[in-house]
Amino acid sequence: MTFRTIDDKLIYWRDKQDFVHACEGSEVHPGITLIWTLCERDVPANAAYKCDGDDITCATCKTRLAPYPFCRTPSKCAGKGYCPAEYACND
């Protein structure tokens, strides 16, 4: 099973070229979690972080990160690639 959030916050990674990527991960074995970007790059150990207001700057990740499936305000989320918490889409 994969996940894209931790504590209801999206997982991001900033690469050496300063692009911010959206990530997903999976616990492949108890205590062992692998994280990768939506553009299919491996994220180095302990390099991913929870969303802190950064915008996704990787065009591929932004395209592949669809709004949350139960989004009640898709017009407000369009173009952002995620549903901002203030719209309470995650209820």
C-alpha positions as CSV (number, residue, x, y, z in Angstrom):
1,M,0.0,0.0,0.0
2,T,1.3,3.4,-0.9
3,F,0.7,6.8,0.8
4,R,1.2,10.4,-0.3
5,T,0.7,12.1,3.1
6,I,2.0,12.0,6.6
7,D,-0.1,13.5,9.4
8,D,-2.4,14.8,6.6
9,K,0.4,16.7,4.9
10,L,1.7,16.0,1.5
11,I,5.3,14.6,1.2
12,Y,7.8,16.7,-0.7
13,W,11.4,16.5,-1.7
14,R,13.7,19.3,-3.0
15,D,16.3,18.1,-5.4
16,K,19.8,19.5,-6.0
17,Q,18.5,21.7,-8.8
18,D,16.0,23.2,-6.3
19,F,12.9,21.6,-7.9
20,V,10.2,20.6,-5.4
21,H,8.7,17.2,-6.1
22,A,5.5,15.5,-4.8
23,C,6.3,12.1,-3.3
24,E,4.7,8.9,-2.3
25,G,6.0,6.0,-0.3
26,S,5.4,2.6,1.1
27,E,6.5,0.6,4.1
28,V,8.1,-2.3,2.4
29,H,9.0,-4.1,5.6
30,P,8.2,-3.2,9.2
31,G,10.4,-0.1,10.0
32,I,11.6,0.2,6.4
33,T,9.9,2.9,4.3
34,L,10.8,3.8,0.7
35,I,9.9,7.3,-0.7
36,W,9.9,8.2,-4.4
37,T,8.7,11.1,-6.5
38,L,5.7,11.1,-8.7
39,C,8.1,11.6,-11.6
40,E,9.7,8.3,-10.6
41,R,12.9,9.4,-9.0
42,D,14.2,7.7,-5.8
43,V,14.3,10.0,-2.8
44,P,17.5,9.7,-0.6
45,A,17.0,8.5,2.9
46,N,15.7,11.1,5.3
47,A,15.4,13.8,2.5
48,A,11.6,13.9,2.2
49,Y,9.6,16.3,4.2
50,K,6.0,17.2,5.0
51,C,4.5,20.0,3.1
52,D,5.4,23.3,4.7
53,G,3.9,25.7,2.2
54,D,6.2,25.1,-0.7
55,D,4.8,24.9,-4.2
56,I,5.5,21.8,-6.3
57,T,7.8,23.1,-9.1
58,C,8.4,19.8,-10.9
59,A,6.0,19.9,-13.9
60,T,5.7,16.1,-14.1
61,C,4.9,15.8,-10.4
62,K,2.4,18.6,-10.5
63,T,0.6,17.0,-13.4
64,R,0.5,13.5,-11.8
65,L,-0.7,14.8,-8.4
66,A,-4.5,14.8,-8.8
67,P,-6.8,16.5,-6.4
68,Y,-7.9,14.4,-3.4
69,P,-10.6,12.0,-4.6
70,F,-13.3,13.5,-2.3
71,C,-12.6,17.1,-3.2
72,R,-15.7,19.3,-2.7
73,T,-14.1,22.3,-4.3
74,P,-12.3,21.2,-7.5
75,S,-12.5,24.6,-9.1
76,K,-10.5,26.1,-6.2
77,C,-7.9,23.3,-6.3
78,A,-7.4,23.3,-10.1
79,G,-3.9,24.2,-11.1
80,K,-2.6,23.8,-7.6
81,G,-2.3,20.0,-7.8
82,Y,-3.6,19.5,-4.3
83,C,-6.5,20.6,-2.1
84,P,-5.5,23.3,0.3
85,A,-6.4,22.5,3.9
86,E,-8.5,25.6,4.3
87,Y,-11.1,24.0,1.9
88,A,-11.5,21.0,4.2
89,C,-11.4,18.5,1.3
90,N,-10.0,15.8,3.5
91,D,-13.0,15.2,5.7
